[in-house]
Amino acid sequence: MEPAVATEGLQKRYGRSWAVRGVDLVVEAGQIYGLLGPNGAGKSTTMRMLLGLIRPTAGHVRLFGRSIGLDGVTEPGLVGALVEAPALWEYLSGYRNLAMVAGLSGAVSAAELEWALRRVRLWGRHRDRVKTYSHGMRQRLAIAQTLVPRPRLLVLDEPAGGLDPEGLIEVRDLLRELAADGVTIMLSSHLLHEVEQTCTHVGIIARGELLASGRVDELLGAEERYQVQVTDEQAAERVLSSLAAVREHQRVGEREYAVWLAEGGPEALNAELVRAGVGVRGLARRHTALEDIYMELAGASRASAEAIGSAMQELPANLEGGPE
């Protein structure tokens, strides 16, 4: 089966600035794939190139094996997309808003409109004017617009943007339900926790480069670390450095360490510290979070970019500008 989304060497440059640099990614059918990165990382530009809204400087995009050319996505019902803040007529009802937008794609039955509104849990409020809707309800109405006609792929740019905790849960549950029905979902976000909670797969992007991609659980791994708070930092450093059971340790704060064990458990670690006269004020298990992975990769990317920038500054003027 062809992947729902596949890009090869995808690049976009504006003048001398690179928005996207050689992105290769694959989203298999049925996945909820989150493209994670800060503002300006290249997420929205990548999404727009997938839809044919922006022409790539280089590279190729395929959706379900079909190349996306200059005319963008031309097969009706293949893709539903939300790439901007939802544009809604506030003085019209939710039903009328959906009917007007859906009508742009051709004739749509009343049953299909009802299905979409029920799917996003707005049936019952569908006759109310949009100006009475909460932000979360408006976002769900915008997602309903992407569901008519029923697409195989949803491309959503920051679908959780600006939502309160209740709205986040509503959208998260809705996306999971759509994925369970067989819809492939690709979304962008800068909300690490929400991507970790919602997505099955994630791609981490920074400065236009895809730094990592894979299953969320595989990126996080099963590895555990322990957070240890001590009373004597120097003595704790000596003990942690000498213990064979400690595979790695890092100072993460004042009299606080992150410890990875090669063998044994936290009880043995606590006993060794106490035996050496080190008071243990706290010892807690910590799972690796997506935030840890992201900060590690983004930090490495930033250091690499700074090193390249410094090297460029040191080039002679005639070399930096190229052949004269």
Backbone as numpy.savetxt, mean C-alpha at the origin, in Angstrom:
# Nx Ny Nz CAx CAy CAz Cx Cy Cz
-3.22 -19.04 -16.18 -4.06 -17.84 -16.18 -3.18 -16.59 -16.18
-3.55 -15.61 -17.01 -2.79 -14.37 -17.08 -2.97 -13.56 -15.79
-1.92 -12.86 -15.34 -2.07 -11.98 -14.17 -3.09 -10.89 -14.44
-3.73 -10.42 -13.39 -4.67 -9.30 -13.56 -3.92 -8.05 -13.98
-2.75 -7.81 -13.39 -1.92 -6.65 -13.72 -0.48 -7.11 -13.86
0.18 -6.65 -14.90 1.61 -6.92 -15.06 2.25 -5.71 -15.71
3.31 -5.21 -15.10 4.06 -4.10 -15.70 5.50 -4.54 -15.89
6.11 -3.98 -16.91 7.50 -4.32 -17.23 8.27 -3.04 -17.55
9.26 -2.72 -16.71 10.09 -1.55 -16.94 9.32 -0.25 -17.02
8.26 -0.12 -16.22 7.38 1.04 -16.31 8.10 2.29 -15.77
8.13 3.33 -16.60 8.82 4.57 -16.23 8.00 5.77 -16.66
8.13 6.83 -15.85 7.52 8.10 -16.23 8.43 9.23 -15.76
8.77 10.10 -16.72 9.65 11.23 -16.43 8.96 12.52 -16.85
9.07 13.52 -15.98 8.60 14.87 -16.29 9.83 15.78 -16.33
10.25 16.13 -17.54 11.49 16.90 -17.66 12.66 16.08 -17.17
13.38 16.61 -16.18 14.51 15.88 -15.60 14.13 15.07 -14.37
12.88 15.16 -13.95 12.45 14.48 -12.73 11.75 13.17 -13.07
12.18 12.11 -12.38 11.57 10.79 -12.56 10.47 10.61 -11.52
9.24 10.40 -11.99 8.13 10.08 -11.09 8.07 8.59 -10.81
8.38 7.77 -11.82 8.39 6.31 -11.70 9.61 5.79 -12.43
10.35 4.86 -11.77 11.59 4.35 -12.35 11.55 2.83 -12.46
11.32 2.31 -13.64 11.48 0.88 -13.91 10.69 -0.04 -13.00
9.40 0.21 -12.85 8.57 -0.61 -11.96 8.14 -1.90 -12.66
8.50 -3.03 -12.07 8.05 -4.35 -12.53 7.20 -4.96 -11.42
5.94 -5.14 -11.67 5.09 -5.75 -10.64 4.06 -6.66 -11.30
3.60 -7.62 -10.50 2.59 -8.58 -10.97 1.52 -8.69 -9.88
0.28 -8.54 -10.28 -0.86 -8.73 -9.39 -1.69 -9.87 -9.95
-1.75 -10.96 -9.23 -2.51 -12.12 -9.69 -4.00 -11.92 -9.41
-4.82 -12.59 -10.21 -6.27 -12.51 -10.05 -6.67 -12.95 -8.64
-7.56 -12.19 -8.03 -8.07 -12.52 -6.71 -7.33 -11.87 -5.55
-6.22 -11.22 -5.83 -5.46 -10.58 -4.77 -6.04 -9.21 -4.40
-5.76 -8.79 -3.17 -5.91 -7.39 -2.79 -4.48 -6.86 -2.65
-4.05 -6.09 -3.62 -2.64 -5.65 -3.70 -2.58 -4.18 -3.32
-1.79 -3.87 -2.31 -1.62 -2.50 -1.87 -0.29 -1.92 -2.31
-0.33 -0.79 -2.99 0.88 -0.08 -3.37 1.11 0.98 -2.30
2.13 0.77 -1.49 2.34 1.54 -0.27 3.53 2.48 -0.43
3.34 3.74 -0.06 4.44 4.69 -0.11 3.98 6.06 0.34
4.90 6.96 0.64 4.53 8.31 1.08 4.01 9.14 -0.08
3.49 10.31 0.22 3.06 11.23 -0.83 4.25 11.56 -1.72
4.03 11.53 -3.04 5.11 11.82 -3.98 5.97 10.63 -4.32
5.60 9.43 -3.85 6.43 8.25 -4.10 6.26 7.70 -5.51
5.16 8.06 -6.19 4.89 7.53 -7.53 3.69 6.62 -7.59
2.93 6.51 -6.50 1.77 5.61 -6.47 0.70 6.03 -7.47
0.27 7.29 -7.37 -0.82 7.74 -8.24 -0.41 7.74 -9.71
0.84 8.11 -9.98 1.32 8.09 -11.36 1.28 6.67 -11.92
1.69 5.70 -11.11 1.65 4.29 -11.53 0.22 3.86 -11.81
-0.71 4.22 -10.91 -2.11 3.87 -11.11 -2.65 4.45 -12.41
-2.32 5.69 -12.69 -2.83 6.33 -13.90 -2.25 5.70 -15.16
-1.00 5.25 -15.09 -0.42 4.56 -16.25 -1.09 3.21 -16.46
-1.49 2.53 -15.38 -2.20 1.26 -15.52 -3.50 1.45 -16.29
-4.14 2.59 -16.11 -5.45 2.85 -16.71 -5.35 3.53 -18.06
-4.12 3.89 -18.48 -3.96 4.58 -19.74 -4.26 6.06 -19.66
-4.37 6.61 -18.44 -4.64 8.03 -18.27 -3.37 8.87 -18.44
-2.23 8.23 -18.21 -0.92 8.87 -18.42 -0.11 7.95 -19.31
0.55 8.52 -20.31 1.37 7.72 -21.20 2.75 7.49 -20.57
3.20 6.22 -20.44 4.52 5.97 -19.87 5.64 6.52 -20.76
6.72 6.94 -20.12 7.92 7.30 -20.86 8.54 6.06 -21.47
8.46 4.95 -20.74 8.97 3.66 -21.22 8.26 2.55 -20.45
8.31 1.35 -20.99 7.72 0.20 -20.32 6.36 -0.19 -20.87
5.81 -1.28 -20.32 4.57 -1.85 -20.82 3.64 -2.17 -19.66
2.33 -2.09 -19.94 1.29 -2.47 -18.99 0.38 -3.49 -19.65
0.06 -4.56 -18.92 -0.90 -5.56 -19.40 -1.92 -5.83 -18.30
-3.19 -5.82 -18.68 -4.28 -6.18 -17.77 -4.94 -7.43 -18.30
-4.86 -8.51 -17.53 -5.38 -9.81 -17.94 -4.83 -10.21 -19.31
-3.53 -9.90 -19.52 -2.86 -10.29 -20.75 -3.04 -9.33 -21.91
-3.87 -8.30 -21.74 -4.12 -7.34 -22.82 -3.25 -6.10 -22.63
-2.54 -5.71 -23.66 -1.70 -4.52 -23.59 -2.57 -3.27 -23.53
-2.15 -2.34 -22.68 -2.84 -1.06 -22.57 -2.11 -0.08 -23.46
-2.75 0.31 -24.55 -2.12 1.20 -25.52 -2.49 2.65 -25.29
-2.43 3.44 -26.36 -2.69 4.87 -26.26 -4.14 5.18 -25.91
-5.04 4.25 -26.21 -6.46 4.49 -25.94 -6.88 4.04 -24.55
-5.93 3.54 -23.75 -6.24 3.10 -22.41 -7.02 1.79 -22.40
-7.85 1.62 -21.35 -8.63 0.39 -21.19 -9.88 0.51 -22.07
-9.97 -0.30 -23.09 -11.06 -0.18 -24.06 -12.12 -1.26 -23.92
-11.88 -2.29 -23.16 -12.87 -3.36 -23.03 -13.88 -3.01 -21.94
-15.15 -2.86 -22.24 -16.16 -2.51 -21.24 -16.23 -3.56 -20.13
-16.33 -3.08 -18.91 -16.51 -3.98 -17.79 -15.24 -4.63 -17.28
-14.10 -4.32 -17.87 -12.86 -4.95 -17.43 -12.36 -4.33 -16.13
-12.38 -3.01 -16.04 -11.79 -2.30 -14.92 -12.75 -1.25 -14.38
-12.83 -1.18 -13.06 -13.48 -0.06 -12.39 -12.42 0.71 -11.64
-12.49 2.05 -11.69 -11.39 2.84 -11.13 -11.90 4.04 -10.36
-11.17 4.36 -9.30 -11.36 5.57 -8.53 -9.98 6.19 -8.34
-9.69 7.24 -9.10 -8.33 7.80 -9.10 -8.30 9.24 -8.62
-9.43 9.78 -8.25 -9.50 11.13 -7.69 -10.50 11.10 -6.55
-10.57 12.21 -5.81 -11.65 12.33 -4.83 -12.98 12.22 -5.57
-13.95 11.51 -5.01 -15.21 11.28 -5.72 -15.92 12.58 -6.05
-16.34 12.71 -7.31 -17.11 13.88 -7.75 -18.58 13.52 -7.71
-19.31 14.09 -6.77 -20.71 13.74 -6.56 -21.57 15.00 -6.61
-22.81 14.84 -7.10 -23.78 15.93 -7.09 -24.51 15.89 -5.74
-24.22 16.85 -4.89 -24.73 16.82 -3.53 -26.24 16.99 -3.46
-26.84 17.70 -4.42 -28.28 17.97 -4.38 -29.10 16.80 -4.94
-28.40 15.77 -5.48 -29.09 14.59 -5.99 -28.97 13.44 -4.99
-29.84 12.47 -5.15 -29.78 11.29 -4.29 -28.60 10.40 -4.66
-28.26 9.48 -3.77 -27.21 8.53 -4.07 -27.56 7.69 -5.29
-28.84 7.29 -5.38 -29.29 6.48 -6.52 -29.13 7.26 -7.82
-29.54 8.53 -7.83 -29.47 9.32 -9.05 -28.02 9.58 -9.45
-27.15 9.80 -8.46 -25.73 9.96 -8.75 -25.18 8.72 -9.45
-25.51 7.56 -8.91 -25.00 6.32 -9.48 -25.58 6.10 -10.88
-26.85 6.38 -11.07 -27.49 6.16 -12.37 -26.87 7.04 -13.44
-26.54 8.28 -13.09 -25.98 9.21 -14.09 -24.58 8.78 -14.51
-23.76 8.39 -13.53 -22.40 7.97 -13.86 -22.42 6.64 -14.61
-23.24 5.68 -14.14 -23.30 4.38 -14.79 -23.81 4.50 -16.22
-24.70 5.47 -16.47 -25.25 5.64 -17.81 -24.21 6.05 -18.83
-23.08 6.59 -18.38 -22.01 6.96 -19.31 -21.40 5.74 -19.98
-21.55 4.57 -19.35 -21.00 3.33 -19.90 -22.01 2.59 -20.75
-23.20 3.14 -20.88 -24.24 2.47 -21.65 -25.46 2.21 -20.79
-26.40 1.49 -21.34 -27.63 1.20 -20.61 -27.35 0.30 -19.41
-27.84 0.69 -18.25 -27.68 -0.08 -17.03 -29.06 -0.27 -16.41
-29.38 -1.49 -16.02 -30.70 -1.79 -15.49 -30.83 -1.30 -14.06
-32.09 -1.11 -13.64 -32.36 -0.73 -12.26 -31.89 -1.81 -11.30
-31.98 -3.06 -11.72 -31.53 -4.17 -10.87 -30.02 -4.10 -10.63
-29.28 -3.69 -11.67 -27.82 -3.58 -11.52 -27.46 -2.44 -10.56
-28.19 -1.33 -10.65 -27.95 -0.21 -9.74 -28.27 -0.61 -8.30
-29.37 -1.33 -8.13 -29.74 -1.79 -6.79 -28.68 -2.73 -6.24
-28.18 -3.64 -7.09 -27.13 -4.57 -6.65 -25.91 -3.81 -6.14
-25.46 -2.79 -6.89 -24.27 -2.04 -6.50 -24.48 -1.30 -5.19
-25.65 -0.71 -5.01 -25.92 0.05 -3.79 -26.07 -0.89 -2.59
-26.67 -2.05 -2.81 -26.74 -3.02 -1.72 -25.34 -3.54 -1.38
-24.51 -3.69 -2.43 -23.16 -4.23 -2.21 -22.34 -3.32 -1.31
-22.55 -2.01 -1.43 -21.79 -1.06 -0.60 -22.60 -0.61 0.62
-23.71 -1.31 0.87 -24.55 -1.09 2.04 -25.11 0.33 2.11
-25.58 0.83 0.95 -26.25 2.14 0.90 -27.72 2.03 0.54
-28.18 0.81 0.24 -29.60 0.65 -0.07 -30.39 0.90 1.23
-31.37 1.74 1.14 -32.07 2.20 2.34 -31.77 3.68 2.58
-30.60 4.11 2.14 -30.26 5.55 2.14 -30.12 6.06 0.71
-30.46 5.21 -0.26 -30.20 5.56 -1.66 -31.06 6.71 -2.16
-32.20 7.00 -1.50 -33.05 8.10 -1.94 -32.69 9.41 -1.25
-31.79 9.36 -0.27 -31.36 10.58 0.44 -30.38 11.36 -0.42
-30.41 12.67 -0.28 -29.45 13.50 -1.00 -28.04 13.26 -0.47
-27.09 13.34 -1.37 -25.70 13.05 -1.02 -25.18 14.04 0.03
-25.72 15.25 0.06 -25.23 16.24 1.03 -25.49 15.79 2.47
-26.38 14.80 2.65 -26.63 14.28 4.00 -25.73 13.10 4.34
-24.90 12.65 3.41 -24.05 11.48 3.62 -22.80 11.85 4.42
-22.34 10.91 5.22 -21.05 11.06 5.88 -19.92 10.85 4.87
-18.69 11.16 5.28 -17.55 10.97 4.37 -17.40 9.51 3.99
-17.62 8.61 4.95 -17.51 7.19 4.66 -18.58 6.72 3.68
-19.79 7.26 3.81 -20.87 6.90 2.88 -20.57 7.41 1.47
-20.01 8.60 1.38 -19.64 9.14 0.06 -18.57 8.27 -0.60
-17.62 7.80 0.21 -16.57 6.95 -0.34 -17.16 5.63 -0.83
-18.11 5.09 -0.09 -18.75 3.85 -0.52 -19.58 4.06 -1.78
-20.22 5.23 -1.90 -20.96 5.53 -3.13 -20.00 5.62 -4.32
-18.81 6.21 -4.08 -17.81 6.29 -5.15 -17.36 4.89 -5.58
-17.22 3.99 -4.61 -16.84 2.61 -4.94 -17.98 1.93 -5.70
-19.23 2.24 -5.33 -20.37 1.69 -6.08 -20.30 2.10 -7.55
-19.85 3.32 -7.82 -19.73 3.77 -9.20 -18.73 2.93 -9.99
-17.72 2.39 -9.31 -16.73 1.56 -10.00 -17.25 0.15 -10.26
-18.37 -0.22 -9.62 -18.87 -1.59 -9.72 -19.87 -1.80 -10.85
-20.24 -0.74 -11.56 -21.22 -0.85 -12.65 -20.57 -0.41 -13.95
-20.53 -1.29 -14.98 -20.87 -2.72 -14.92 -19.82 -3.51 -14.14
-20.18 -4.69 -13.70 -19.34 -5.45 -12.78 -17.96 -5.73 -13.36
-16.92 -5.13 -12.76 -15.57 -5.26 -13.31 -14.84 -6.49 -12.76
-13.78 -6.88 -13.44 -12.92 -7.95 -12.95 -11.79 -7.39 -12.08
-11.50 -6.10 -12.28 -10.39 -5.46 -11.56 -10.83 -4.09 -11.07
-10.54 -3.80 -9.80 -10.75 -2.46 -9.25 -9.39 -1.81 -9.01
-9.23 -0.58 -9.48 -8.02 0.21 -9.24 -8.45 1.43 -8.42
-8.00 1.49 -7.17 -8.48 2.51 -6.24 -7.30 3.30 -5.68
-7.29 4.59 -5.93 -6.21 5.46 -5.47 -6.63 6.08 -4.14
-5.95 5.67 -3.06 -6.21 6.17 -1.71 -7.69 6.05 -1.32
-8.26 4.84 -1.35 -9.69 4.72 -1.02 -10.01 5.00 0.44
-9.00 4.95 1.31 -9.23 5.19 2.73 -8.85 6.60 3.15
-8.51 7.45 2.19 -8.04 8.80 2.50 -9.09 9.62 3.23
-8.71 10.19 4.37 -9.58 11.10 5.11 -10.69 10.45 5.90
-10.74 9.13 5.96 -11.82 8.45 6.67 -11.53 8.37 8.16
-12.59 8.44 8.96 -12.45 8.23 10.39 -12.38 6.73 10.66
-12.09 6.31 11.91 -11.95 4.86 12.18 -13.15 4.03 11.74
-14.37 4.55 11.95 -15.55 3.79 11.52 -15.59 3.65 10.00
-15.26 4.75 9.29 -15.24 4.70 7.83 -14.17 3.77 7.30
-13.01 3.73 7.98 -11.94 2.81 7.57 -12.41 1.37 7.65
-13.09 1.03 8.74 -13.57 -0.34 8.91 -14.60 -0.68 7.84
-15.49 0.27 7.53 -16.51 0.03 6.51 -15.88 -0.27 5.15
-14.91 0.55 4.76 -14.26 0.35 3.45 -13.44 -0.93 3.45
-12.74 -1.20 4.55 -11.92 -2.41 4.64 -12.80 -3.66 4.49
-13.92 -3.70 5.20 -14.81 -4.86 5.11 -15.38 -5.00 3.70
-15.71 -3.88 3.09 -16.27 -3.91 1.74 -15.26 -4.47 0.74
-14.02 -4.04 0.82 -13.00 -4.54 -0.11 -12.76 -6.03 0.08
-12.76 -6.47 1.32 -12.59 -7.91 1.58 -13.75 -8.71 0.99
-14.96 -8.19 1.11 -16.13 -8.89 0.56 -16.06 -8.96 -0.97
-15.64 -7.86 -1.59 -15.53 -7.85 -3.05 -14.46 -8.84 -3.52
-13.34 -8.90 -2.79 -12.29 -9.86 -3.15 -12.80 -11.30 -3.00
-13.59 -11.54 -1.96 -14.16 -12.89 -1.75 -15.09 -13.26 -2.89
-15.68 -12.27 -3.56 -16.56 -12.52 -4.71 -15.78 -12.70 -6.01
-14.44 -12.60 -5.94 -13.62 -12.85 -7.12 -13.09 -11.61 -7.81
-13.32 -10.43 -7.24 -12.80 -9.19 -7.84 -11.36 -8.99 -7.39
-10.47 -8.70 -8.35 -9.10 -8.35 -8.02 -9.05 -6.87 -7.69
-8.34 -6.53 -6.63 -8.30 -5.14 -6.18 -6.85 -4.67 -6.07
-6.56 -3.54 -6.69 -5.26 -2.90 -6.53 -5.51 -1.50 -5.99
-4.93 -1.19 -4.85 -5.15 0.11 -4.23 -3.82 0.74 -3.84
-3.82 2.05 -3.73 -2.65 2.75 -3.24 -2.99 3.37 -1.90
-1.97 3.50 -1.05 -2.20 4.08 0.26 -0.87 4.50 0.88
-0.94 5.47 1.80 0.22 5.79 2.62 -0.05 5.37 4.07
-1.18 4.70 4.32 -1.55 4.25 5.65 -1.06 2.82 5.87
0.08 2.69 6.54 0.72 1.38 6.69 -0.18 0.38 7.39
-0.78 0.80 8.50 -1.60 -0.13 9.28 -2.79 -0.61 8.46
-3.40 0.28 7.68 -4.57 -0.11 6.91 -4.21 -1.10 5.81
-3.06 -0.90 5.16 -2.60 -1.85 4.14 -2.35 -3.22 4.79
-1.72 -3.22 5.95 -1.44 -4.47 6.65 -2.72 -5.20 7.02
-3.77 -4.44 7.39 -5.04 -5.03 7.80 -5.88 -5.51 6.61
-5.75 -4.83 5.47 -6.67 -5.05 4.35 -6.10 -5.97 3.27
-4.83 -5.80 2.94 -4.27 -6.38 1.71 -3.69 -7.78 1.94
-3.75 -8.59 0.89 -3.07 -9.89 0.92 -1.63 -9.75 0.43
-1.40 -8.78 -0.46 -0.08 -8.55 -1.03 0.22 -7.06 -1.00
1.50 -6.73 -1.00 1.89 -5.32 -0.91 3.14 -5.07 -1.74
3.19 -3.90 -2.35 4.40 -3.41 -3.00 4.80 -2.11 -2.31
6.05 -1.98 -1.94 6.54 -0.78 -1.26 7.29 0.07 -2.27
6.83 1.31 -2.45 7.41 2.20 -3.45 7.90 3.48 -2.79
9.06 3.94 -3.20 9.63 5.20 -2.69 10.49 5.80 -3.79
10.34 7.12 -4.00 11.11 7.82 -5.03 10.94 7.18 -6.41
9.74 6.66 -6.65 9.44 6.08 -7.95 9.96 4.68 -8.18
10.59 4.07 -7.18 11.17 2.73 -7.32 10.40 1.72 -6.46
10.11 0.56 -7.03 9.48 -0.52 -6.28 10.57 -1.23 -5.48
10.54 -1.06 -4.16 11.61 -1.58 -3.31 11.38 -3.03 -2.89
10.13 -3.45 -2.78 9.82 -4.83 -2.39 8.38 -5.12 -2.80
8.10 -6.41 -3.04 6.75 -6.82 -3.41 6.55 -8.27 -3.01
5.38 -8.58 -2.46 5.10 -9.96 -2.09 3.92 -10.05 -1.15
3.66 -11.25 -0.65 2.60 -11.46 0.33 2.92 -10.69 1.60
1.91 -10.12 2.20 2.11 -9.36 3.43 2.71 -10.24 4.51
2.17 -11.47 4.68 2.68 -12.33 5.74 4.10 -12.79 5.47
4.48 -12.94 4.20 5.85 -13.34 3.88 6.83 -12.20 4.11
6.42 -10.98 3.79 7.29 -9.83 4.05 7.50 -9.63 5.54
6.43 -9.84 6.31 6.56 -9.67 7.75 7.31 -10.84 8.38
7.10 -12.04 7.83 7.77 -13.22 8.35 7.21 -13.62 9.70
7.67 -14.75 10.17 7.23 -15.25 11.48 8.22 -14.86 12.58
9.27 -14.16 12.22 10.33 -13.83 13.16 9.81 -12.89 14.26
10.21 -13.16 15.49 9.81 -12.35 16.61 11.03 -11.70 17.24
10.79 -10.54 17.82 11.85 -9.89 18.57 11.29 -9.56 19.95
12.19 -9.27 20.87 11.79 -8.93 22.22 12.29 -7.54 22.55
11.43 -6.76 23.15 11.77 -5.42 23.59 12.12 -5.50 25.07
13.35 -5.12 25.41 13.84 -5.27 26.78 14.21 -3.90 27.33
13.66 -3.57 28.50 14.01 -2.34 29.21 14.82 -2.71 30.44
15.97 -2.07 30.60 16.90 -2.44 31.66 17.25 -1.21 32.51
17.88 -1.47 33.66 18.29 -0.38 34.55 19.73 0.04 34.31
20.56 -0.87 33.80 21.98 -0.58 33.59 22.33 -0.88 32.13
22.49 0.17 31.33 22.70 -0.02 29.90 24.04 -0.66 29.59
25.11 -0.23 30.25 26.45 -0.76 29.97 26.55 -2.24 30.32
25.99 -2.62 31.48 26.02 -4.02 31.88 25.16 -4.87 30.94
24.02 -4.34 30.54 23.15 -5.08 29.62 23.84 -5.30 28.28
24.58 -4.30 27.80 25.32 -4.42 26.54 26.33 -5.55 26.61
27.03 -5.65 27.75 28.04 -6.72 27.90 27.37 -8.09 27.90
26.25 -8.21 28.60 25.57 -9.51 28.68 25.02 -9.91 27.32
24.34 -9.01 26.65 23.72 -9.32 25.37 24.77 -9.67 24.31
25.93 -9.02 24.38 27.00 -9.29 23.42 27.65 -10.64 23.64
27.58 -11.15 24.87 28.29 -12.39 25.19 27.41 -13.63 25.13
26.09 -13.46 25.10 25.20 -14.62 25.14 25.08 -15.28 23.77
25.34 -16.59 23.71 25.20 -17.34 22.46 23.74 -17.42 22.01
22.82 -17.34 22.98 21.40 -17.44 22.66 20.87 -16.18 21.97
21.62 -15.09 22.05 21.19 -13.83 21.42 21.81 -13.73 20.03
20.97 -13.83 19.02 21.47 -13.75 17.65 21.82 -12.32 17.26
21.02 -11.38 17.72 21.25 -9.97 17.36 20.58 -9.10 18.40
21.15 -7.94 18.66 20.49 -6.96 19.53 20.81 -5.55 19.04
19.88 -4.65 19.28 20.05 -3.25 18.89 19.52 -2.35 19.98
20.26 -1.30 20.24 19.79 -0.29 21.18 18.76 0.57 20.46
17.54 0.65 20.99 16.47 1.37 20.31 15.99 2.58 21.12
16.55 2.77 22.29 16.16 3.90 23.12 17.02 3.92 24.37
16.74 4.87 25.23 17.51 4.95 26.47 17.19 3.75 27.36
18.24 2.96 27.63 18.13 1.72 28.42 17.05 0.78 27.86
16.99 0.73 26.55 16.01 -0.13 25.88 16.64 -0.80 24.66
16.41 -2.13 24.52 17.01 -2.91 23.44 15.95 -3.73 22.72
16.18 -3.94 21.42 15.46 -4.94 20.65 16.37 -6.15 20.55
15.85 -7.33 20.89 16.67 -8.54 20.96 16.03 -9.64 20.13
16.85 -10.28 19.27 16.44 -11.45 18.50 17.17 -12.66 19.05
16.43 -13.70 19.39 17.02 -14.88 20.01 17.31 -15.96 18.97
18.47 -16.59 19.11 18.83 -17.73 18.26 18.26 -19.01 18.82
18.14 -19.06 20.12 17.61 -20.25 20.79 17.08 -19.82 22.15
16.36 -20.75 22.80 15.82 -20.44 24.12 14.64 -19.50 24.04
14.19 -19.07 25.21 13.03 -18.20 25.27 13.31 -16.97 26.10
12.30 -16.13 26.27 12.49 -14.89 27.03 12.82 -15.13 28.51
12.36 -16.29 29.04 12.64 -16.58 30.44 14.14 -16.70 30.67
14.82 -17.42 29.76 16.27 -17.59 29.90 16.99 -16.26 29.74
16.54 -15.42 28.82 17.14 -14.11 28.63 17.00 -13.27 29.89
15.82 -13.28 30.47 15.58 -12.53 31.71 16.49 -13.03 32.82
16.61 -14.37 32.93 17.43 -14.95 34.00 18.90 -14.56 33.86
19.42 -14.56 32.63 20.82 -14.20 32.41 21.08 -12.74 32.76
20.18 -11.88 32.41 20.36 -10.46 32.74 20.33 -10.23 34.25
19.36 -10.87 34.92 19.26 -10.72 36.37 20.48 -11.31 37.06
20.97 -12.46 36.58 22.15 -13.10 37.16 23.38 -12.19 37.07
23.42 -11.38 36.02 24.56 -10.47 35.85 24.35 -9.15 36.59
23.27 -9.06 37.35 23.02 -7.85 38.13 22.31 -6.75 37.38
21.72 -7.09 36.22 21.00 -6.10 35.42 19.51 -6.18 35.76
18.97 -5.08 36.26 17.54 -5.05 36.53 16.74 -4.99 35.25
15.72 -5.83 35.14 14.86 -5.86 33.96 13.55 -5.17 34.30
13.33 -4.00 33.70 12.12 -3.23 33.97 10.96 -3.65 33.08
11.27 -4.27 31.96 10.21 -4.71 31.06 10.77 -5.65 30.01
9.97 -6.65 29.60 10.36 -7.59 28.56 9.08 -8.00 27.83
8.98 -7.62 26.57 7.75 -7.87 25.83 8.07 -8.40 24.44
7.21 -9.28 23.95 7.35 -9.83 22.60 6.79 -8.84 21.60
7.49 -8.67 20.50 7.05 -7.78 19.44 7.13 -8.50 18.10
6.05 -8.43 17.32 6.05 -8.96 15.96 6.56 -7.87 15.02
7.25 -8.28 13.97 7.66 -7.31 12.96 6.43 -6.72 12.30
6.37 -5.40 12.21 5.24 -4.70 11.59 5.64 -4.24 10.20
4.62 -4.00 9.37 4.88 -3.50 8.03 5.63 -2.17 8.10
5.37 -1.39 9.15 6.08 -0.13 9.33 7.58 -0.35 9.45
7.99 -1.41 10.16 9.42 -1.71 10.31 10.06 -2.00 8.95
9.36 -2.83 8.15 9.89 -3.17 6.82 9.98 -1.93 5.95
8.91 -1.13 5.99 8.87 0.06 5.15 9.99 1.04 5.52
10.15 1.31 6.81 11.16 2.28 7.23 12.57 1.79 6.90
12.80 0.49 7.01 14.11 -0.06 6.67 14.41 0.10 5.18
13.43 -0.23 4.34 13.63 -0.14 2.90 13.72 1.31 2.44
12.83 2.17 2.97 12.84 3.57 2.57 14.12 4.25 3.02
14.63 3.87 4.22 15.87 4.45 4.70 17.04 4.06 3.82
17.07 2.80 3.39 18.15 2.36 2.50 18.07 3.07 1.16
16.83 3.26 0.65 16.67 3.96 -0.62 17.11 5.41 -0.51
16.78 6.05 0.62 17.17 7.45 0.81 18.68 7.58 0.87
19.35 6.66 1.60 20.80 6.71 1.70 21.46 6.52 0.34
20.88 5.60 -0.47 21.43 5.36 -1.81 21.28 6.59 -2.69
20.09 7.24 -2.61 19.86 8.44 -3.41 20.79 9.57 -3.00
21.04 9.72 -1.71 21.93 10.77 -1.24 23.36 10.51 -1.68
23.77 9.22 -1.67 25.12 8.88 -2.10 25.32 9.19 -3.58
24.29 8.87 -4.39 24.37 9.17 -5.82 24.42 10.67 -6.05
23.60 11.42 -5.29 23.59 12.87 -5.42 24.93 13.48 -5.06
25.55 12.97 -4.00 26.86 13.48 -3.60 27.91 13.18 -4.66
27.84 11.98 -5.24 28.81 11.61 -6.28 28.65 12.50 -7.51
27.40 12.82 -7.86 27.16 13.68 -9.02 27.71 15.09 -8.79
27.59 15.56 -7.55 28.08 16.90 -7.24 29.60 16.99 -7.34
30.28 15.85 -7.13 31.73 15.84 -7.17 32.29 15.68 -8.58
31.41 15.40 -9.56 31.89 15.24 -10.93 32.36 16.59 -11.49
33.38 16.59 -12.33 33.75 17.82 -13.02 32.58 18.34 -13.83
32.49 19.66 -13.98 31.36 20.29 -14.65 31.16 19.76 -16.07
32.26 19.51 -16.80 32.11 19.06 -18.19 31.60 17.64 -18.27
31.83 16.82 -17.20 31.30 15.45 -17.20 29.85 15.42 -16.74
29.54 16.26 -15.73 28.19 16.25 -15.17 27.15 16.62 -16.20
27.50 17.52 -17.11 26.53 17.94 -18.11 26.55 17.09 -19.36
27.44 16.10 -19.44 27.50 15.24 -20.60 28.44 15.82 -21.64
28.57 15.20 -22.79 29.46 15.66 -23.84 29.07 17.04 -24.31
30.05 17.86 -24.60 29.81 19.21 -25.11 29.90 19.22 -26.63
